[in-house]
């Protein structure tokens, strides 16, 4: 299944979404399968969830069911049972293979209000020219230093056709990234840290980040829909 986190619901943590999704399964009467043992859990597997505060049009999960259901009806029932802003967009019957194995990269869009697009373009050029851009981030294993450059497949400063916030006279630079899945993961905020390292770029206000796509990489560097391999020719779409 593919779902989106939109608007204020982008601040929903992964744990909170998981709880909301399990409640939606119960409300929708979905015949979900459970694990064995003393504490059975619904068979749900999430693939590369976006960080809290990040919007996304391309979050993915797998659920195991006790019986076959119509994917279109399942999508509609779960979408109705979730809050607006947590939107189920697509569902297909899995035909084999792990969903996680089909996710190699993500496409991100980052809006930087009050940043001049020309300043961003200069910072992007410096980032692209670097062989290595070391950044630091606190992880579960403590503070780690890693290269934010090597995982970035493409990075572009995009000229906005209009101010995304709608504010007149306020510049807004837009950054688009395609980042490969690596360990440790390289997130949009790590790339922004890298732009700070190579070009002293300091956004004056918090950026707005959205994941536009994630999936397998094509030979041309595009991202292919990870559900495409399971389709039987019918598109089961949502919003």
C-alpha positions as CSV (number, residue, x, y, z in Angstrom):
1,X,0.0,0.0,0.0
2,X,1.1,3.6,-0.6
3,X,-0.1,6.4,1.7
4,X,0.6,10.1,2.2
5,X,1.3,12.4,5.1
6,X,0.0,15.8,4.3
7,X,-0.5,19.2,6.0
8,X,-0.3,19.3,9.8
9,X,-0.3,15.4,9.8
10,X,3.3,15.5,8.6
11,X,4.1,16.0,12.3
12,X,2.7,12.6,13.1
13,X,5.6,10.4,14.3
14,X,6.0,6.9,12.8
15,X,4.9,5.3,16.0
16,X,1.8,7.5,16.2
17,X,1.0,6.6,12.6
18,X,1.4,2.9,13.3
19,X,-1.1,3.2,16.2
20,X,-3.6,5.1,14.0
21,X,-3.2,2.6,11.2
22,X,-3.9,-0.3,13.5
23,X,-7.0,1.4,14.8
24,X,-8.1,2.1,11.2
25,X,-7.7,-1.7,10.4
26,X,-10.0,-2.5,13.3
27,X,-12.6,0.2,12.4
28,X,-12.6,-1.0,8.8
29,X,-13.0,-4.6,9.8
30,X,-9.9,-5.7,7.8
31,X,-9.2,-9.4,8.3
32,X,-5.5,-8.7,9.2
33,X,-3.3,-11.7,10.1
34,X,-1.4,-11.8,13.4
35,X,2.0,-13.2,14.4
36,X,2.3,-16.3,16.6
37,X,3.4,-16.4,20.2
38,X,2.4,-14.9,23.6
39,X,2.0,-11.3,22.3
40,X,0.5,-11.5,18.8
41,X,1.0,-8.5,16.6
42,X,-0.7,-7.6,13.3
43,X,1.5,-8.4,10.4
44,X,2.4,-5.0,9.2
45,X,5.8,-4.0,7.7
46,X,6.8,-0.4,7.0
47,X,9.3,0.5,4.3
48,X,11.6,3.5,5.0
49,X,9.2,5.8,6.9
50,X,9.8,9.6,6.5
51,X,11.1,11.5,9.5
52,X,8.6,13.3,11.8
53,X,7.8,16.7,10.4
54,X,8.4,15.7,6.8
55,X,5.4,15.5,4.4
56,X,5.3,12.6,1.9
57,X,3.3,11.4,-1.1
58,X,5.1,8.1,-1.2
59,X,5.1,6.1,2.1
60,X,4.8,2.3,1.8
61,X,3.7,-0.6,3.9
62,X,2.8,-4.3,3.6
63,X,0.0,-6.0,5.6
64,X,-0.7,-9.7,5.9
65,X,-4.4,-10.7,5.6
66,X,-6.2,-13.9,6.7
67,X,-8.3,-13.9,3.5
68,X,-8.3,-12.3,0.1
69,X,-9.9,-8.8,-0.2
70,X,-10.5,-6.4,-3.1
71,X,-7.6,-3.9,-3.1
72,X,-9.8,-1.0,-4.2
73,X,-12.3,-1.6,-1.4
74,X,-9.5,-2.1,1.1
75,X,-7.9,1.2,0.1
76,X,-11.2,3.1,0.3
77,X,-12.1,1.6,3.7
78,X,-8.8,2.4,5.3
79,X,-8.7,5.9,3.8
80,X,-12.1,6.6,5.3
81,X,-11.0,5.3,8.7
82,X,-7.9,7.5,8.9
83,X,-7.8,11.2,9.6
84,X,-7.7,13.6,6.6
85,X,-4.0,14.2,5.9
86,X,-3.2,10.5,6.4
87,X,-4.4,9.3,3.0
88,X,-4.2,5.8,1.6
89,X,-3.5,6.3,-2.1
90,X,-2.9,2.9,-3.7
91,X,-3.2,-0.8,-2.9
92,X,-2.2,-3.9,-4.8
93,X,-2.0,-7.7,-4.0
94,X,1.6,-8.6,-3.5
95,X,2.8,-11.2,-5.9
96,X,6.1,-12.0,-4.3
97,X,9.3,-10.4,-3.2
98,X,10.0,-8.0,-0.4
99,X,8.7,-4.4,-0.7
100,X,11.8,-3.2,1.2
101,X,14.0,-4.7,-1.5
102,X,12.3,-2.5,-4.1
103,X,13.1,0.8,-2.5
104,X,16.6,2.0,-3.5
105,X,16.2,5.8,-3.5
106,X,13.9,8.7,-2.6
107,X,13.0,11.9,-4.4
108,X,12.7,14.9,-2.1
109,X,11.6,18.5,-2.6
110,X,12.8,21.1,0.0
111,X,11.3,24.6,0.1
112,X,13.6,27.2,1.6
113,X,11.6,30.4,2.4
114,X,13.6,33.6,2.6
115,X,16.5,32.0,0.7
116,X,17.5,33.6,-2.6
117,X,17.4,31.0,-5.3
118,X,20.8,32.3,-6.6
119,X,22.4,31.7,-3.3
120,X,21.0,28.1,-3.2
121,X,22.3,27.5,-6.8
122,X,25.8,28.6,-5.7
123,X,25.7,26.3,-2.7
124,X,24.5,23.4,-4.8
125,X,27.4,23.9,-7.2
126,X,29.8,23.7,-4.3
127,X,28.2,20.6,-3.0
128,X,28.2,18.9,-6.4
129,X,31.8,19.7,-7.0
130,X,32.9,18.2,-3.6
131,X,34.3,14.6,-3.6
132,X,33.1,14.3,0.0
133,X,30.9,16.3,2.4
134,X,31.2,15.2,6.0
135,X,28.4,16.0,8.4
136,X,27.5,15.0,11.9
137,X,24.3,13.6,13.3
138,X,23.2,12.1,16.6
139,X,22.2,8.5,16.1
140,X,21.2,5.7,18.5
141,X,24.9,4.8,18.6
142,X,25.8,8.3,19.5
143,X,27.2,11.2,17.4
144,X,28.4,10.0,14.0
145,X,30.3,11.6,11.2
146,X,29.5,10.4,7.7
147,X,29.6,11.5,4.0
148,X,26.4,13.2,2.9
149,X,27.7,13.6,-0.7
150,X,28.1,10.0,-1.9
151,X,24.5,9.0,-1.5
152,X,23.2,12.0,-3.5
153,X,22.4,10.9,-7.0
154,X,21.1,14.3,-8.2
155,X,20.7,17.7,-6.6
156,X,19.2,20.7,-8.3
157,X,18.2,24.3,-7.3
158,X,14.8,24.7,-9.0
159,X,13.5,28.1,-9.9
160,X,10.0,28.4,-8.3
161,X,7.2,29.5,-10.7
162,X,5.5,31.1,-7.6
163,X,6.2,31.6,-4.0
164,X,5.1,28.2,-2.4
165,X,3.9,29.9,0.8
166,X,1.8,32.4,-1.2
167,X,3.6,35.3,0.4
168,X,4.2,38.1,-2.0
169,X,7.7,39.5,-2.3
170,X,9.3,36.8,-0.2
171,X,12.0,34.8,-2.0
172,X,11.8,31.0,-1.7
173,X,14.5,28.7,-3.1
174,X,13.6,25.1,-3.9
175,X,15.9,22.2,-3.8
176,X,15.2,18.8,-5.4
177,X,17.2,15.7,-4.4
178,X,17.4,12.1,-5.4
179,X,19.1,10.2,-2.6
180,X,20.2,6.6,-2.6
181,X,19.2,4.4,0.4
182,X,22.4,3.7,2.3
183,X,23.5,3.0,5.9
184,X,23.5,5.2,7.8
185,X,20.7,6.8,5.9
186,X,21.3,10.3,4.4
187,X,18.2,12.4,5.0
188,X,17.2,15.8,3.6
189,X,18.5,17.6,6.8
190,X,21.9,15.9,6.3
191,X,22.1,17.4,2.8
192,X,21.2,20.8,4.2
193,X,23.9,20.4,6.8
194,X,26.2,19.6,3.9
195,X,25.3,22.8,2.2
196,X,26.1,24.6,5.4
197,X,29.5,22.9,5.4
198,X,30.5,23.7,1.8
199,X,28.8,27.1,1.4
200,X,27.7,28.4,4.8
201,X,24.1,28.2,3.7
202,X,21.9,28.9,6.8
203,X,18.2,29.0,6.1
204,X,16.6,31.7,8.3
205,X,13.4,29.8,8.8
206,X,12.7,26.0,9.0
207,X,12.5,24.4,5.5
208,X,9.5,22.5,4.3
209,X,10.3,19.0,3.1
210,X,8.2,16.6,1.1
211,X,9.0,13.2,-0.2
212,X,7.7,12.9,-3.8
213,X,8.6,9.4,-4.6
214,X,10.6,6.4,-3.5
215,X,11.4,3.1,-5.3
216,X,13.8,1.4,-7.6
217,X,16.3,3.3,-9.7
218,X,16.0,3.1,-13.5
219,X,19.1,3.2,-15.8
220,X,18.1,6.9,-16.5
221,X,18.2,7.7,-12.8
222,X,14.4,8.0,-12.4
223,X,12.5,6.3,-9.6
224,X,10.1,3.5,-10.5
225,X,6.9,2.8,-8.6
226,X,7.7,-0.2,-6.2
227,X,4.1,-1.4,-6.6
228,X,4.3,-1.6,-10.4
229,X,5.5,-5.2,-10.4
230,X,2.4,-6.4,-8.6
231,X,-0.2,-4.7,-10.9
232,X,-2.4,-6.8,-13.2
233,X,-3.0,-3.9,-15.5
234,X,-5.7,-2.2,-13.4
235,X,-4.7,1.0,-11.6
236,X,-6.1,1.2,-8.1
237,X,-5.6,4.8,-7.3
238,X,-6.8,7.2,-4.6
239,X,-6.6,11.0,-4.3
